[in-house]
């Protein structure tokens, strides 16, 4: 619901790196007690809001990052209790930081992409016992001044001078000669919209697991987990002394491995007051496991600092565990990768000079994301930005959302960007994943225009043969056989990949159109899908069933997306299994093929090959990073080489969730939980033991209640236990047994003799 704003966007009269804004007022007399109060706050930048001398909420980095050209979100705080506890004049205070609006974005070094002014807009609405309403807006009566923050940038870090720190500005009667007025900033308040998704919050704190001196004499700290956030530091030293902290994900040759950060400094500086100081740089964030600390007065101890984990406030709803500790660690790594990169926008990575909402990553990861956490609001919010960006670009879904690459100063190495398979398909694949996971028809309906606009634009890019093979494509990005400096040089033909993706999207949109009652659209897009399928088979599949470029990715996509019929389907499965074996069951796929290869093998009767692929430990494989101590999913299969050196490519991240999309297969095939109807109103319980696993369990909090599945294999005896929530119909299917349908509200226990033996 839109709000009719009476407030004005205001900014400081004088330039400050992180300005403070304040006002004070008296509660209205003669109207009784305050019965309700809400404070609506937003900013061009990021803000921290205070009322009566205290923070109004635990959120950080609000209002986050949206497509600011069209929508700027505001936080809606219930401050009733806080206001009731204030006696005397009430002080409202706002601290501003650069954030995404004003700070650096992208790898070109561009800043101020969305505007040159920092500003805030806020409106406090107070209701009294007799119904009287008092409104306190931001306007030119507010005042502004400097803070203790000398520098702040999301990529580069934050500098805080504790000698300048004071809370006096939050107290009634405050006056300071260094303070001045504010100026009104022109802003179209119709762009202000409420949050759809959750705010960013401090998730947890992690203590150091080790502190030591590096070969070069630097003090290094290990937190045992690659995470996203900052350090909270307690220190006492000489006034004016500076403590400098650099952050990185890995070590190389015993020193902090900063090369993958490229031009992102990830460095905080704390200038001491001479007393007991506590520093927490809340206007930045870093991707790191390790910190290098210099300038520390005395000996650094584990009690002096703690890592604060920051992410969007997402409820964990899905769990998985099995008898293989390595697979469990892989799954933990997927969870941490999602947590770190779901920071207001689903980013590719949280550490280097990028941190952008790459559409291809979330397109393939959305099913996994929607199982692990409740991401419906989070991704719905992002999809609204996708729709806004797409509408302004004539149906083009950009590489990143919000799209900063289109702005002046952002150079890319991609020629003439246009709709691109997998990446632009996010307009279809992400809403479909949300529909399958949560069953909310409104979300599907709201994103339907973006789906159809995407397909209609892609149609204009097709060749006369009906193939999507003539415009720029990322293709099977980061094929492990590609040279480190040429990530797009994949084995899979790009036209094959793109045309297969078009078929999947057209087929999906035809289903969505039918669900929403758009019958003519359903017929049209079903026709597009069929024409694409025919063209794919005519031009890319030979008489023997060989798919052009004859590599794992093209077979995986053709199988899982449903492009093939017998006997070519059987051939494709056999050929895929043959290629997997020939490669020693090491991964040979990139971004496009990796999420689907295990499903392709499973669907064509090669479950054993899928397990062998998943459980392989030699590089490239899912478990190789685990053997190297990874605690998140890497961008490259070999982001770190076996000798402990970092991949020589210029694009290397150690926290990149896309390749963790295999967790979706783990949840469905090992864990045995798969939606048989949107929102799990009907569930398929069909675990497929293999790979030497002796037990597995998975659970999911659905709208109907908690769904739990567990199985154990003892000898050749397989026992299944499943808790089915009330209102859910379960399709139980165990290997070699007849399927059965059972109603919800009960525990199902089944024991069968299995052809798979524990060993």
N, C-alpha and C positions, 0 to 999 in steps of 0.2 A: 504494500500500500504506500503510495507517495505521500510525502509530507509537505505541507504548505509553509515554506520557510519564511520567517521574518528576520532571521539573522543575516549578517553580512560576512563574506570571507574577508579576513583581516590578516595582515602581515606586519612584521616589526618595522618601525620607522627607520631604524638603523640596521645595517647588515650585521648579523651575528651567525656563527656557524651552526648553532643549535639554540635558537632564541626561546625565551620564556614569555608567555602571555598571561596576564592576570586581570581580574576585576574583583570588586567586592560589593556586596549589597546587603540590605536588610530585608528580612522576611516581612511580608505585609501584615500589618496589625489589624486586629478586630475581626478576623475571619476564622478563628479557632486553630486547631492543630493542623499540621501538614498531614494529609492523608495519602498523597501520592506525589511522586516526583520522578521524572525521567529526563535524562540529559542526552541529547543527540549530538554527537561529535564526529567531525571528519576533518581531513587536512589534505592539502597539497604537500605531500611529504608523509612522515609518520609522526604520531603524537603519543604523549602520555598525559592522562587526565587526572587532575586532583581536585578534591572538594573538601573543604574544612581541614586542610593540612594533610590529607591522606589520599592515596591512590583510590580511584573509584572501581578498579577492576584489576584482575591479574593478567589480562591480555597484553601482548607486546606487539610492536611493529604494526599497529593498526593505523590506517584502514587497509593495510596490505597493498597488493598490486592488482589492479584491474585495468581494463582498456580505458584509460583515463579520458580519452577523447570523447567517449560516449557515456561512461558510467564511473562514478566515484562513490564508493560505499561509505556509509556512516554507521557508527556503533550506537546502539540504543541502550543506555545504562539505566537500570532502575536504582535510583539513589535515595529512595524514600527513607530508609532507615538511617542512612548517613546524614541526611538533612535533618531528620528529627533529633539527632544527637548533637547538633551544632547549637551553641548558645552565642548570642551576639551577632556581629556582622559575619556574613558567609563569604569565604574567599574561593573563587574558581581559578584554577591554574592549568595551563596547557604548556607542556614542553614539546618542542618540535625538532625533528631530525630530517635528514635529506631523504632517506628511504629510496624507493624506486622512482618516485616522481621527480626528484631533484638531483639524485646522485647518479653515479656511473652505472651504465647498463651495456652489456655486450662487450665484444672483444676489440672494438675499435677505439675504446677510451672515451666515447661520447658521454657527456653529462647534460643535465638540464634538458633532456629529450622532450619532456612534456610541458616545460615552462621554466621561466627564470625566477619565479617567486615562490618562496615558502609561505604557506598560509594555513589558517585554520578557520573552521566555521563550526559554531556550536550554539545550541539552544536548550536552555533549561526550562522545563515546564513544571510548575508547582501547582498542585490542587489542594485547597484547604477544606476544612470540615463543612463550611457553608456553601461549597461549590465554587468559591472564588478561584480564579486562575491567574497566576503570575508568571510572566515569561521574562527570562533573562537571556538575551541574545548576545552574540559577539557583534560589536559595533565599534565606533571610533572612540567610545569612552574607555575602552580597555587600554592598558599600558604594556610596554614590552621592555625586555632587558636581556643582558647576556647570561649565559649559564657557565658551568664549569667544563662543558664539552667544547674543546678547541677545534676538533676535526671529527667528522663522522661520515662513513661511507660503507655501504654494504660489502663491497669487495675489498676495500683497503684497510678497514678497521676504524678504531675510534681512539681519540686522545682526550683524556680527562685530567684536568688540573685540580686536585683536591684542595689547593689553597683558595680556590674560587668558589668552592662548594658551600651552599647555604640553603636552609629551608625558610629563611626569613620572608621570602617573597610569597609564601603560602600563608602568612599570618596576617590578621587584620591590622590595619594601620601602617602597613609597610610603606616606606619611602626611601628612595635611593637616588642620588644625583646622577648615577650612571644609567638610569632608566629613562625611557622616552615614551612617546605615544605610539599609536599604530596607524596604519593606513588601510583604507578600504581597497580591496582587490576585486576587479571585475570577474564575476563568475556566474555561470548559468546554473541556477540551483535545480533546474529540472534534471540535471545529470546526477543529482544525489539520489542514491538508491540504498535500501536496507541490505544487509548481508543476507545471502542465501545459505552460504556455508558457514563453518565455525571460524572463530578468531584463532590467531596464533598465540600459544601459551608456553610457559615453561613446563616441560613435561616431567622432568626428573633431574636429579643431580647425581653425578658420578665422581667418586673420589679417585685420586691417582693410584695406580698400581705399581709405579716405579719412578724414581728420580735418580739420575746419574749424570756423570760428566762425559761428554762425547770426546772422540779422539782429538778434536780441535780445541777442546777446553770449554765447550758450551754446556750449559745446564739444560738437560732435556727431561721432559715429563711425559710419561705414558699413562693414558687413561684406559687402556685395555679395550677400547671400543671406538671404531670410527663413527663419529657423531656429528650433529649439526647444532651449533649454539655458540656459547662463549664461556670464558672463565670468570668466575667470581673470586676475587682476590682479597685477602685480609693481610695488611702489611703495615709496618711502622718503620720509619726511617727519617733521614734528614730532610728538612723542608727543601723542595726544589729538586730532589733526586728523582730520576726517571727510571721506572721499571718498564722494560720493553718485552712484549710477548709475541712471538711469531707462531703461526699455526700451520700444520700440514698433516696429510693423511698417513704418510709413510716415512720411513727412514731409508736412506741410501748411503752405503758405505759408512754407516754409523752416525750420519748427520741428518738433519732435517731435510726431507726431500721436497724442495719447493719448486722444482722445474715444472711439474704439471700444473701449477697455479697460473703459469704464464704471467700476465700483468696484474694479477690480483695479489696485493701485498699480504692480506690477512694478518695484519699487525696492529696490536693495541699498545698504547703508551699511557702509562699512569704516572702522573707527577705527584709526588708525595707532599703532604701538608706539614709533616713533622709530628703529627699525632697518630692515633690509631685510625687508619683509613680502610674503607671497604669499597672496592671498585667493582662495578658490573656494567659492561658496555652494551646497553640495551638498544642502541641505534645501529647495530651491525649484526652480522652472524658469520660464522666460519664453519667450513667442513674440515674436521681434523680428528686425529687420534692423539697426535703428539704436539707438544708445545716446547718452544725454546725460550727460556727465560733469561734475560740479561739485566744487569743493574740492580739485582735483588740485594737489599741490605742484610748481611749475615747469611745464615744457612737456610735454604729453602726446605720446608718440610711438607709432608702430605696434608697437614692441618691448615696450611696457608692458602690453599686454592682448591676449587672444585669446578668441574665442568657442568654447566647448565645446559641441558638438552632442550631445544626449542623446536616446536612443530605445530601444525594446525591441530586443534583440539578434536581428535578423531577417536571414537570409541572402538576398541579392539573387539571384534565379533567372531573371528575365525581362528582356530588353533589346529596344529598338526604335530604329530610326533611319531616316531617309528623306532625299530630296533637297531637302526644304523646311526651311530653318533655323527658320522660325517654328513648324512642327509639332514639330520636335525640341525647341525650348524649351518648348512646351506639354507635351510628354511629360516633360521634366525637371521641370517644375513639378508634375506629378502625382506623380512619385516623391518630391519633397521634401515635398509635402503629406501623403503617406502616412507618410513617415518621422517627421515632426513630430507627427502625430496618433496614431500607433501607439506611444504611450507608456504601456505596461501595459494601457490600456483604449483601444479605438478611439473617440477623442473627436471632437467636432464641430469644435473649435477649441482652440488651445493658449495663448491670450493673455488673453481677457477673463474676467469673473467668471462662468464657465460651465464649459468644459472637461469636458463630461459625455459619457457613452457613448450618444449618441443612436442609437436603433435604426434610424431611417429612413436615416441617412447610410450606415451599413455595409450595410444591406439592398441598396442599389443599387450600392454600390462593391465588394462582396465579389469578384466575378469579376476585376475589375482588380487588386485587392489580391493575390489568390491567384496571379496571373501574375507580378507584379513581385517579390514576396518570398515566401519560404516562411512562410506565416501559419497553417499548419494548427494547430500547438500554441497559438499566440497567440489565434486566434479560437475554438478549442475551449475554452480556459480561460474565455474571456468567455461562451461559450454555456452553460457550467456555471452561471455566475452568472445568466444569463437564465432558466435552468430553475428555479433556486432562487427568484428573484423571482416568476416566474410561478406556481409551485406555491403560494406564500404568498398569491397574489392571485386564486385561483380561475380560473386559466387566462388571466388578463389579462397580456399582454406589455406592460410599461410603456414610456413614451416614452424613458426612459434606463435603462441597466444599467451599473453598480449604480444602483438607484433611490433617489436622495436626495430626489426631489421629493415622496415620500410622507411624509417626516418633518416633524414640527412645525417651523414657522418658514419652510418653503419655500412661498412663495406662487407660484401660476402664474396665467396669464391664460387658461387653457384650462378651459372648463366641463365638469364631470363627466367626467373622463378615463375612457375605456374602450378596448377594442381598437380600433386605428386602422390603416387601410390603409397599406401600405408600412412604416410604423414597426413595428407588431406583426407584420407579415409577415416580419420578420427571423428569426423562429423557424423559418421554412421556407426562405426564400431563402438565408440564410447557410450553413446546413448543406448545401444542395443545391449551392451554389457550391464548397464544400470537396470534396464528393463528385466533382463534375466535374473539379476541378483535381488531386486527389490519389488518389481512388479507394479511400479507407479506409472499408470497410463498418462498422467499429466506431464511427467518429465518427457515421455516419448512424444506426446503431442507438441510440447513446447519446442522440441529440437527437430521436429519433422521438416520445417521449412529449410533448415540448414542441410539436412540430408538430401532433399530433392535439388536444392541449388547446387550442391556439390556434383551430383550426377549429371545435371544438365550442362554444367561447365565442362566436365570431363568428356561428354559426348562431342563437344566442339573440337576436342583435341585428338580424336580418333582418326586413324588412317582410313583410306577408302575400303580397306579390308576389314574394318571394325576392330582393329588392334590399337592398344594404347602404347604406342612405341615411338612417338615422334617428338616428345618434349622431354625436358630434364627430369631425370629420376635419380633418387638415391639408390634404388635397387636394394640388393641384399647387403646393405651397409655394414661395414666391418666384418666381412668374410674373413675368417682367420688366415686364409691363404693370401690375402691381399697384403701388399707391402705396407709397412707402418705409416708411411707418408702418403699413401693412396687408398684411403678407406673405402672408396666407392668402386675399386677395381675388383669386382666379385666374379665368381665363376658363373653365377646364374645370369642368364640373359635378362636385361632390364625390361624388355617388352613382355616377356613371359610373366615376370613378377607382376608388372603393372596390370596386364590384362586379366590375370587371375584375381587380383585384388578388385578390379572393376566388377567382375562377375560376383564376387562375394558381396560387395556393397549393393549392387543392383538387386540381387536376390533378397538381401536383407530389407532394403527399402520397399520392395514389393510386399513383403510380409507385414511391414509396419503400416503401409498404406491400407492393406486389407483390415488390419486390426483397428485402425482409426476410421474406417468407413469411407476411405477415398478410393472407391472402386475403379474409377477410370485410371487413376495413377497406378493402382496395383497392376492393372492390365498392361499399362505402358512400361513400367519398370520390369515386370516379368518378361515382357518382350525384349527389352534391352538385355536382360540377363541371358535369355536364350540365344539371342544373336551373338552375344559375346562368347558363350560356351561353344557354339558352332564354329565361330572364327578361331577360337583358341585351338580346338581340336584339328581344324583344317590346316592351320598354318604352323602350329607348334608341336603337334604330335604325329609321328610318322606311322606307317602301316603296322609296324611292330610294337608300337606303344612308347617308343623313346620320345621323351619330351626334350625340346630344343635346349641345348647346353648340358643335358644329361648329368645333372649334379643334384645333391640332396635337396636343396631348397626348392627347385622347380617341381620335384615329385611330391614333396611335403605339401606345398600349396595346392597343387592339382588334386591331391587326395582329400585333404581336409576341407577345402572349399567346395568340393563336389563337382569338379569339372569333368571327371572321367567316368566312363561306363565300362562294363566288362566287354572284352577281356583285358582292356587297357588298364583298368583299375588294379586287377590282380598283378599284372606285369609291373606297374608302378610300385606297388608295395614290395614285390620281390626285388626289384632293382634298387629300391631305397635301402632295403636290408642288406643287399649285396654291397652297396657303396659304403654303408656303415661298417660292415665287417672288413672291407678292404682298407678302410682308414683306421683300423684298430679300435673302432668305436669311440674315437675322438671326435669332437664336434667339428663339423665342416660347414656350418651355416652362420649367417650373420643376422642382422636385426629382423629381416623379413622371414627367414626360414626357421630360426631357432624356436620361436614360441609354438610351432606346429609339428615339429619333426617327431616327437614322441607320440603324439596323437596319430600321426600318419602311420607310424609303425604299428601302433596298437590296433587301429581300425582295420588294418590289412592282415592281421593274424601274426604279427611279429612282436608280440609283447616282450619276449626275452631280449630281443635286440634293443627295444626301448629302454629296458632296465639296464642293459649293459652300457648303453650310451650315457644314461643318467649317472651310473656308478663309476664310470671311468675316472681315473685320477691323473692320468698324464695330460699335459697341456697339448691342445686346447680341450677343456672339459669344464663342466660345472663344478666339479670337486677339486680341480687343480688349485684355484684360489684358496679353497679351504685348507689344502695341504700347506699353503704358503702363509697361513695365519690370517686370512681375510676375515673381516667381521661385517662386511657389506658386499654387495654385488659390484663387480668391476665393469667398467665400460668395455674394455678389451679382454679377451680370454687370457691374454698375456700382458696385462697392464704392468705386472712385475715379472721379470724373467727369472728362471730357476736360480741364477747366480745372485739374486737379490738386487739387481739393477733395474731401473725403471725403463719401460718400453721407450725406445728412442723416438717414437712418433710425437708430434707436437700436440696431439689430442689424446690425453690419457687421464682418466678419472678412476678413482677407487671407490666411488659411490654413485652408481648408475643403475637404476633398477630394471631396465628393459630386459636384460638377459635373464632376470629372475622370473620372467613370465612362465617358466617351466613349473613353478609352484602351482599353477592352475591344474596342470596334469597330475601333480602329486596329490592335490586335494581330491580330485575326481577319481583317479585310477588307483592310487595307493590308499588314500583315506576313504574312498568310496562314497563321497557326497557330491551329487550332481543335481542341479535343478531339472525336473521333468516338466515343470510349468513355471512361468515367471513368478519370482518372489518365493519360490520353494513351497508353493501351495501343494504341489505334487513333487516328490523327491525320488530320485533314483539312487538306491543304496546298492552299489555294485563294485565292491573292492576287487581288485585283480592282483593277488599276491604274486610275487616274483622277486628276482634279484637276490635271493637268499634272505630276504626279510622274514622274521618270525612273528612280528606283530606290528600293528599300526593303529593309530586312533586319530580321529578328526572330530571337530565340533564346530557348530555354527549357530550363532544367535540369530534366529529369523524373527519375522513379525509374528509368527505363531508360537514362538517359544524356542527353547534350546534343542537343537538336533545333535545327537551324538552317535557316532559309529566307531566301533572298535572290533578288531579281529585278531586272532592268535592262531598260529600254525604250530602244532606239535606233531612231529612225525608227518603222517599224511592226513591228519585230522584238523580240519579248519573250523573254528568256532567264531561265529559272528554275534555281537551284541549291539543292538541299535535302539536308542530312545527316540521315539517319533512323537513330536508335539501334537497336542489335540488340534484337529482341524486340518492336518496334513495327511495326504494319502501317500504311502510309500510303495515304490516298486522295488522289491527285493530280488536281486539277481546275483547268484553265486556261481563260480565257474563249474560247469558240468551239471548244473541243476536247473530245473524248470523255474522260470520266473513266477513270482507270486505278488499279488497286490494285497496290502494290509492297511487297515484304517489307522489313524493317529491315536494318540493318547495312550500308548502302551510301549512296553519294552519287548523287542523282538529278539529271540535267541535261536540260532540255528547252528547245527553242527553237521558237517558233511565230510565225506572222504574226498580229498583233493588229489589231483594229479601232480600238484606242486608239493614237494617235500621240504621240510625245514632241514637245514644243514649248517 
